[in-house]
Amino acid sequence: MEHLPLKTAAFHTLGCKLNFAETSTIARQLTGAGYEKVSFDEPANVYIINTCSVTENADRECKFHVKRAMKANPDGLVVILGCYAQLKPEEISAIEGVDLVLGAKEKFNILSYLDDLQKSDHHGIIHSCEIDEADFFIGSYSIGDRTRAFLKVQDGCDYKCTYCTIPLARGISRSDTIESVVKNATEIAQKGIKEIVLTGVNIGDYGKGEFGNKKHEHTFLDLISELDQVEGIERIRISSIEPNLLKDESIELVAKSQRFVPHFHIPLQSGSDELLKKMKRRYLTNVYTDRVAKIREVMPDSCIGVDVIVGFPGETEEKFLETYNFLNELPISYLHVFTYSERENTEAAEMHGVIPIPERKRRNKMLRILSEKKKMAFYQTQLGKTLPVLWEHENKNGLMFGFTENYVRVQKPFDENSVNQIEKLKLSKIKSDGTVSVLAAFEDFLAKI
């Protein structure tokens, strides 16, 4: 093994945008303390894996990345944190190669645990609080991507959905101050990043727990109203928001805004009111229909994404078709389809009417096919329009990719000068890979003469 610099750290993130924001903040803590950040497959002194509890294979994924770390440097320290670490600390500490497990409260204090940490021959050390102790807020944002940043504005959840472990992993709903969020957004803008994606567990619930037990005076509408004034940010995207918390006033602000983009991701989970009640969701399908209609009324070209779960206990074929037909008739743009999987310490895990795994997979496939149809239909409505495209840095087979404000994925021949730039271009045709090609300005000019 070649000699390493005095302190090097490598990071790998599993799961959601919120995890990416927190990993990036922890990485800045370490680099500020003198660590050099290196690739996860390079030799490093410390490997930090930020885990997720939502994915069905959390245990397997965690073990896989521990093995990656040990292959890169058998003497490297391995630290596991995140939602899975809070839920299953003992299981994780028993994984060969793991040296330290940090829970929800401890992960942002990682530096205080590293100084005396030594490679373990047995179980890793656990520092994990009771989840009701995670009642504070640590602001975070990711800046690894030159094009966009994930900005954490809220954490935790007070909802008790019967299939979900996130409240057990992240604690109660709590929020950053508006002043802190605006400060972080301004810092992001000063780094030349063009787009911010607002993230949290339940961002529509913004406003809870800002000052511990003191009653919060702000709302999600207040937050986005303030962010709409931040200079230097071209785009702000709302990552995901519950339908019952997406108010008319917020939709109307986005419609009038020069910064917030016409793209909404709204969890549905089921098109059956009976199943929504079993899931303990806080709305029924009529509320969802109303929210989609309101968005379409004020932003006809808006992109609307939907989360949906298949195979929930009691989802008969009839109830699944309720969901399928409900989604088929809605003017939405794409689906994120999740196959239900049992989670310990959730009500749904004890429910009757368990759906066989093969049937869950069949239903998942049906909805993914529907999603592709919805996306292609939405893309078709955008062809011929001239829209601003923010180009990514990736060069894939001589092509570069970007997104319009309303989340149409487009491609063109790679041009280094276009990276992290916004260009207004005419959308020409849908490619076989599901992206849209753009008509270059010169080609557009030739077509007119």
C-alpha positions as CSV (number, residue, x, y, z in Angstrom):
1,M,0.0,0.0,0.0
2,E,1.4,3.3,-1.0
3,H,1.8,6.0,1.6
4,L,-1.4,8.1,2.1
5,P,-1.6,11.8,2.9
6,L,-2.0,12.4,6.7
7,K,-5.8,12.5,6.5
8,T,-8.0,11.4,3.6
9,A,-11.8,10.8,3.6
10,A,-14.1,9.2,1.0
11,F,-17.9,9.4,0.9
12,H,-20.7,7.3,-0.5
13,T,-24.4,8.3,-0.2
14,L,-27.4,6.0,-0.6
15,G,-31.0,7.3,-0.9
16,C,-32.6,10.7,-1.2
17,K,-31.6,14.2,-2.0
18,L,-31.7,15.0,1.7
19,N,-28.9,12.5,2.3
20,F,-26.8,14.0,-0.4
21,A,-27.2,17.4,1.2
22,E,-26.1,16.1,4.6
23,T,-23.2,14.1,3.2
24,S,-21.9,17.2,1.5
25,T,-22.1,19.2,4.7
26,I,-20.3,16.5,6.7
27,A,-17.6,16.4,3.9
28,R,-17.1,20.1,4.3
29,Q,-16.7,19.6,8.1
30,L,-13.9,17.1,7.4
31,T,-12.2,19.1,4.7
32,G,-12.3,22.1,7.1
33,A,-10.6,20.0,9.7
34,G,-7.7,19.1,7.3
35,Y,-9.0,16.0,5.5
36,E,-8.5,15.6,1.8
37,K,-11.6,14.3,0.0
38,V,-10.9,11.4,-2.4
39,S,-12.9,9.0,-4.5
40,F,-14.6,6.1,-2.7
41,D,-12.7,3.6,-4.7
42,E,-9.3,5.1,-3.8
43,P,-7.3,4.4,-0.7
44,A,-8.5,6.6,2.2
45,N,-8.0,6.8,5.9
46,V,-11.8,7.1,6.5
47,Y,-14.8,5.8,4.5
48,I,-18.1,7.4,5.3
49,I,-21.3,5.7,4.1
50,N,-24.6,7.6,4.5
51,T,-27.4,5.0,4.5
52,C,-31.1,4.9,3.6
53,S,-33.9,2.9,5.2
54,V,-36.4,3.3,2.4
55,T,-34.7,1.0,-0.1
56,E,-35.7,-2.6,0.2
57,N,-32.1,-3.8,0.2
58,A,-30.6,-1.4,2.8
59,D,-28.7,-4.2,4.5
60,R,-27.2,-5.6,1.3
61,E,-26.3,-2.2,-0.1
62,C,-24.6,-1.3,3.1
63,K,-22.5,-4.5,3.2
64,F,-21.6,-4.0,-0.5
65,H,-20.1,-0.6,0.0
66,V,-18.3,-1.7,3.2
67,K,-16.6,-4.3,1.0
68,R,-15.7,-1.7,-1.6
69,A,-14.1,0.4,1.1
70,M,-12.2,-2.6,2.5
71,K,-11.0,-3.5,-1.0
72,A,-9.7,0.1,-1.5
73,N,-7.9,0.1,1.8
74,P,-8.1,-2.8,4.3
75,D,-6.8,-0.5,7.1
76,G,-9.3,2.3,6.4
77,L,-11.8,3.2,9.1
78,V,-15.4,2.7,8.0
79,V,-18.1,4.9,9.5
80,I,-21.8,4.2,8.8
81,L,-24.4,6.9,9.4
82,G,-27.9,7.9,8.2
83,C,-31.4,6.4,8.5
84,Y,-30.4,2.8,8.4
85,A,-27.7,3.4,11.0
86,Q,-30.3,4.9,13.3
87,L,-32.8,2.0,12.9
88,K,-30.4,-0.9,12.9
89,P,-27.2,0.1,14.7
90,E,-26.4,-3.3,16.2
91,E,-26.8,-5.1,12.9
92,I,-24.6,-2.7,11.2
93,S,-21.9,-2.7,13.8
94,A,-21.6,-6.5,13.3
95,I,-20.8,-6.1,9.6
96,E,-17.1,-7.1,9.1
97,G,-15.1,-4.0,8.5
98,V,-17.4,-1.5,10.2
99,D,-15.7,0.6,12.9
100,L,-18.2,3.2,13.9
101,V,-22.0,3.6,13.7
102,L,-23.5,7.1,14.2
103,G,-27.2,7.8,14.8
104,A,-29.4,10.8,13.8
105,K,-28.1,13.0,16.6
106,E,-24.4,12.0,16.4
107,K,-23.7,12.1,12.7
108,F,-23.0,15.8,12.6
109,N,-20.5,15.4,15.4
110,I,-18.4,12.9,13.5
111,L,-15.1,14.8,14.0
112,S,-15.3,14.3,17.8
113,Y,-15.5,10.5,17.2
114,L,-12.7,10.2,14.7
115,D,-9.6,11.3,16.6
116,D,-9.4,8.2,18.9
117,L,-11.1,5.7,16.5
118,Q,-9.1,2.6,15.7
119,K,-9.6,-0.2,13.3
120,S,-11.9,-2.8,14.9
121,D,-11.4,-6.6,14.8
122,H,-14.8,-7.2,16.2
123,H,-18.0,-5.1,16.4
124,G,-18.0,-1.4,15.5
125,I,-18.6,1.2,18.1
126,I,-22.2,2.5,18.3
127,H,-23.1,6.1,19.2
128,S,-26.9,6.3,18.7
129,C,-29.5,8.4,20.5
130,E,-33.1,7.7,21.2
131,I,-34.9,9.2,18.2
132,D,-36.9,11.6,20.4
133,E,-33.6,13.3,21.2
134,A,-33.2,14.3,17.6
135,D,-35.2,17.5,18.1
136,F,-32.6,20.0,16.6
137,F,-31.9,21.2,13.1
138,I,-28.6,21.2,11.2
139,G,-28.7,23.2,7.9
140,S,-27.1,21.4,5.0
141,Y,-26.6,21.7,1.3
142,S,-24.8,19.8,-1.4
143,I,-22.4,21.5,-3.8
144,G,-20.7,18.5,-5.5
145,D,-22.6,19.2,-8.8
146,R,-21.6,22.4,-10.6
147,T,-25.2,22.6,-12.0
148,R,-27.5,22.3,-9.0
149,A,-27.4,22.1,-5.2
150,F,-29.7,20.3,-2.8
151,L,-30.7,22.6,0.0
152,K,-32.1,21.1,3.2
153,V,-34.9,23.3,4.7
154,Q,-36.8,20.7,6.8
155,D,-36.1,17.4,8.6
156,G,-38.2,14.7,10.3
157,C,-41.9,13.9,10.0
158,D,-44.9,14.0,12.3
159,Y,-47.0,11.8,10.0
160,K,-47.7,8.2,10.9
161,C,-48.0,6.5,7.6
162,T,-48.4,2.8,8.3
163,Y,-45.7,1.7,5.9
164,C,-43.0,4.2,6.8
165,T,-40.0,4.1,9.1
166,I,-38.7,7.6,8.4
167,P,-40.2,9.1,11.6
168,L,-38.3,6.4,13.5
169,A,-35.1,7.2,11.7
170,R,-35.2,11.0,11.6
171,G,-37.5,12.1,14.4
172,I,-40.1,14.9,14.6
173,S,-40.7,17.5,12.0
174,R,-38.5,20.5,12.4
175,S,-37.2,23.3,10.2
176,D,-34.4,25.7,9.5
177,T,-34.9,29.4,10.0
178,I,-35.8,31.5,7.0
179,E,-32.7,33.6,7.6
180,S,-30.5,30.5,7.6
181,V,-32.1,29.1,4.4
182,V,-31.6,32.4,2.6
183,K,-28.0,32.6,3.8
184,N,-27.3,29.1,2.5
185,A,-29.1,29.9,-0.8
186,T,-26.9,33.0,-1.2
187,E,-23.8,31.0,-0.5
188,I,-24.8,28.5,-3.2
189,A,-25.5,31.4,-5.7
190,Q,-22.0,32.8,-5.0
191,K,-20.5,29.5,-6.1
192,G,-21.9,29.9,-9.6
193,I,-24.6,27.1,-9.2
194,K,-27.6,27.8,-11.3
195,E,-30.3,25.6,-9.7
196,I,-31.4,24.9,-6.1
197,V,-33.6,21.9,-5.3
198,L,-35.4,22.3,-1.9
199,T,-35.2,19.1,0.1
200,G,-36.5,17.7,3.4
201,V,-38.6,14.8,4.6
202,N,-41.9,16.7,4.5
203,I,-41.1,20.2,3.2
204,G,-44.7,21.4,3.0
205,D,-44.7,21.1,6.8
206,Y,-42.0,23.7,6.9
207,G,-42.3,25.9,10.0
208,K,-42.2,23.4,12.8
209,G,-39.6,23.3,15.6
210,E,-37.5,26.2,14.4
211,F,-36.6,27.3,17.9
212,G,-37.1,24.1,19.9
213,N,-40.4,24.4,21.7
214,K,-41.1,28.0,20.6
215,K,-44.1,28.2,18.3
216,H,-43.0,28.9,14.7
217,E,-44.4,31.9,12.9
218,H,-43.5,31.0,9.3
219,T,-45.0,28.8,6.7
220,F,-43.9,27.1,3.5
221,L,-45.4,30.0,1.6
222,D,-43.3,32.4,3.6
223,L,-40.2,30.4,2.9
224,I,-40.6,30.3,-0.9
225,S,-41.7,33.9,-1.0
226,E,-38.3,34.9,0.6
227,L,-36.3,32.5,-1.6
228,D,-37.9,34.0,-4.7
229,Q,-36.1,37.2,-3.9
230,V,-32.6,35.7,-3.6
231,E,-30.3,37.2,-6.3
232,G,-28.0,35.0,-8.4
233,I,-30.1,31.8,-8.5
234,E,-31.6,31.1,-11.9
235,R,-33.9,28.3,-10.8
236,I,-35.4,26.9,-7.7
237,R,-37.1,23.5,-7.8
238,I,-39.5,22.0,-5.2
239,S,-38.4,18.4,-4.8
240,S,-41.5,16.8,-3.3
241,I,-44.5,18.1,-1.4
242,E,-47.6,16.4,0.1
243,P,-50.9,17.2,-1.7
244,N,-52.6,18.3,1.4
245,L,-49.8,20.8,2.1
246,L,-49.6,22.2,-1.4
247,K,-51.8,25.3,-1.1
248,D,-53.3,27.4,-3.9
249,E,-51.1,30.4,-2.8
250,S,-47.9,28.4,-3.3
251,I,-49.0,27.1,-6.7
252,E,-49.8,30.7,-7.7
253,L,-46.5,32.0,-6.5
254,V,-44.6,29.4,-8.6
255,A,-46.7,30.4,-11.6
256,K,-45.7,34.0,-11.3
257,S,-42.1,33.5,-10.2
258,Q,-39.1,34.1,-12.3
259,R,-37.1,31.6,-10.2
260,F,-39.4,28.8,-9.1
261,V,-39.8,26.4,-12.0
262,P,-43.1,24.7,-13.2
263,H,-42.3,21.3,-11.8
264,F,-44.0,19.6,-9.0
265,H,-43.5,16.1,-7.5
266,I,-46.5,15.1,-5.4
267,P,-46.7,11.8,-3.6
268,L,-50.0,9.9,-4.2
269,Q,-49.2,6.3,-3.0
270,S,-52.6,4.9,-4.0
271,G,-55.6,5.8,-6.2
272,S,-57.9,3.9,-3.8
273,D,-59.4,5.9,-1.0
274,E,-59.8,2.8,1.1
275,L,-56.0,2.1,0.8
276,L,-55.1,5.7,1.5
277,K,-57.0,5.4,4.8
278,K,-55.2,2.2,5.6
279,M,-51.9,3.9,4.8
280,K,-53.0,6.8,7.2
281,R,-52.3,9.4,4.4
282,R,-53.8,12.8,5.2
283,Y,-55.9,13.2,2.0
284,L,-58.1,11.3,-0.4
285,T,-58.1,11.1,-4.2
286,N,-60.4,14.1,-4.6
287,V,-57.8,16.4,-2.9
288,Y,-55.1,15.0,-5.3
289,T,-57.3,15.6,-8.4
290,D,-57.9,19.2,-7.2
291,R,-54.2,19.9,-6.8
292,V,-53.3,18.6,-10.2
293,A,-56.2,20.6,-11.7
294,K,-55.0,23.8,-10.0
295,I,-51.5,23.4,-11.3
296,R,-52.7,22.7,-14.9
297,E,-55.0,25.8,-14.6
298,V,-52.2,28.3,-13.9
299,M,-49.3,26.4,-15.5
300,P,-50.5,24.3,-18.5
301,D,-47.0,23.2,-19.4
302,S,-46.0,22.2,-15.9
303,C,-44.4,18.8,-15.2
304,I,-46.1,16.8,-12.5
305,G,-44.4,13.7,-11.0
306,V,-46.2,11.2,-8.8
307,D,-45.0,8.7,-6.2
308,V,-47.1,5.5,-6.0
309,I,-46.8,2.2,-4.1
310,V,-47.9,-1.1,-5.4
311,G,-48.6,-4.3,-3.4
312,F,-49.7,-2.7,-0.2
313,P,-51.5,-5.1,2.1
314,G,-55.1,-5.4,1.0
315,E,-54.5,-4.1,-2.5
316,T,-56.7,-6.5,-4.4
317,E,-56.6,-6.5,-8.2
318,E,-59.7,-4.3,-8.2
319,K,-58.0,-1.7,-5.9
320,F,-54.8,-1.8,-8.0
321,L,-56.9,-1.1,-11.1
322,E,-58.5,1.8,-9.2
323,T,-55.0,3.2,-8.9
324,Y,-54.0,2.4,-12.5
325,N,-57.1,4.0,-14.0
326,F,-56.9,7.0,-11.7
327,L,-53.4,7.7,-12.8
328,N,-54.1,6.9,-16.4
329,E,-56.9,9.6,-16.5
330,L,-54.9,12.3,-14.6
331,P,-52.9,14.9,-16.6
332,I,-49.6,14.0,-15.0
333,S,-46.1,13.6,-16.5
334,Y,-44.3,10.6,-15.0
335,L,-44.4,8.2,-12.0
336,H,-41.9,7.0,-9.4
337,V,-43.2,3.5,-8.7
338,F,-42.2,1.7,-5.4
339,T,-42.9,-1.9,-4.7
340,Y,-44.2,-2.3,-1.1
341,S,-41.9,-4.1,1.2
342,E,-42.5,-4.9,4.9
343,R,-40.7,-2.8,7.5
344,E,-40.2,-3.8,11.1
345,N,-42.1,-1.7,13.7
346,T,-44.7,-0.4,11.2
347,E,-48.4,-1.1,11.3
348,A,-48.5,-2.3,7.7
349,A,-46.2,-5.2,8.5
350,E,-48.9,-6.7,10.7
351,M,-51.8,-6.2,8.2
352,H,-53.7,-9.0,6.5
353,G,-54.0,-9.3,2.8
354,V,-50.4,-9.7,2.0
355,I,-49.7,-9.5,-1.8
356,P,-47.4,-12.2,-3.3
357,I,-44.0,-10.8,-4.4
358,P,-44.4,-11.8,-8.1
359,E,-47.7,-10.0,-8.2
360,R,-46.2,-6.9,-6.6
361,K,-43.5,-7.0,-9.4
362,R,-46.1,-7.4,-12.1
363,R,-48.0,-4.3,-10.9
364,N,-44.8,-2.4,-10.6
365,K,-44.0,-3.2,-14.3
366,M,-47.5,-2.1,-15.4
367,L,-47.2,1.3,-13.7
368,R,-43.6,1.8,-15.1
369,I,-44.9,1.2,-18.6
370,L,-47.7,3.7,-17.9
371,S,-45.1,6.1,-16.6
372,E,-43.2,5.9,-19.9
373,K,-46.4,6.5,-21.9
374,K,-47.2,9.5,-19.7
375,K,-43.7,10.9,-20.1
376,M,-43.7,10.5,-23.9
377,A,-47.1,12.1,-24.1
378,F,-45.9,15.1,-22.0
379,Y,-42.7,15.4,-24.1
380,Q,-44.8,15.4,-27.3
381,T,-46.7,18.5,-26.0
382,Q,-43.4,20.3,-25.7
383,L,-42.0,19.6,-29.1
384,G,-41.6,22.7,-31.3
385,K,-41.4,25.0,-28.2
386,T,-38.3,27.1,-27.5
387,L,-37.4,26.5,-23.8
388,P,-34.4,27.4,-21.6
389,V,-32.1,24.3,-21.0
390,L,-29.6,24.1,-18.2
391,W,-26.8,21.9,-19.4
392,E,-25.0,19.3,-17.2
393,H,-21.3,18.6,-17.2
394,E,-21.5,14.9,-18.2
395,N,-20.0,13.9,-21.6
396,K,-21.6,10.6,-22.6
397,N,-20.6,9.2,-26.0
398,G,-20.1,12.7,-27.3
399,L,-23.5,14.0,-26.0
400,M,-24.4,16.3,-23.2
401,F,-27.7,16.4,-21.3
402,G,-29.8,19.0,-19.6
403,F,-33.2,19.8,-18.3
404,T,-35.8,22.5,-19.3
405,E,-37.5,24.3,-16.4
406,N,-40.4,21.9,-16.7
407,Y,-38.1,18.9,-16.5
408,V,-37.9,17.7,-20.1
409,R,-34.5,15.9,-20.5
410,V,-32.8,17.1,-23.6
411,Q,-29.5,16.2,-25.4
412,K,-27.2,17.8,-27.9
413,P,-23.6,17.2,-29.1
414,F,-21.2,17.9,-26.2
415,D,-19.9,21.4,-25.9
416,E,-17.6,22.4,-23.0
417,N,-18.7,26.0,-23.3
418,S,-22.4,25.0,-22.6
419,V,-21.7,23.3,-19.3
420,N,-23.7,25.0,-16.5
421,Q,-25.1,27.4,-18.9
422,I,-28.8,28.1,-19.7
423,E,-29.6,28.3,-23.4
424,K,-32.9,28.8,-25.0
425,L,-33.4,26.2,-27.7
426,K,-36.2,24.7,-29.8
427,L,-37.1,21.1,-28.9
428,S,-37.1,19.1,-32.1
429,K,-37.8,15.4,-31.6
430,I,-37.9,12.5,-29.1
431,K,-34.9,10.2,-29.3
432,S,-35.0,6.4,-28.9
433,D,-33.5,6.7,-25.4
434,G,-36.4,8.9,-24.2
435,T,-34.5,12.2,-24.3
436,V,-35.4,15.1,-26.5
437,S,-33.0,16.6,-29.0
438,V,-32.8,20.3,-29.6
439,L,-32.6,22.2,-32.8
440,A,-29.4,24.2,-32.9
441,A,-29.8,27.9,-33.6
442,F,-28.0,27.6,-37.0
443,E,-30.2,24.7,-38.1
444,D,-33.3,26.7,-37.0
445,F,-32.1,29.7,-39.1
446,L,-31.6,27.4,-42.1
447,A,-35.1,26.0,-41.8
448,K,-36.5,29.5,-42.1
449,I,-34.7,30.6,-45.3
